[in-house]
């Protein structure tokens, strides 16, 4: 009520920290995609030579 009369702000906790929340989500996404990429590359380095040797 006082914010309505005094012109104060009623921003919620999430609204105040929205950019921080988005940054954390992007950091987690980047980390997870990096881990997945590394695992796929390691798996390909193991599997592809085995496939090439079997086909010879």
Steps between C-alpha positions, in 0.01 A plus 500: 500500500775746586669441168181595319477825695869580514597390151726221620582185311347155553754298302519137597820317590499324160453827313794657688726203423369410156828574319698299759262205460533513121880517524512195727274306264720589203813398694348160579389454140845588368672265745265212420532545124880507535497175697268333248718616210815365667334164569375467142844582360669245728243236404549573130878470536453155650218366280592630152844330482339173607245528220770581243713199607202261484408606146852432364 
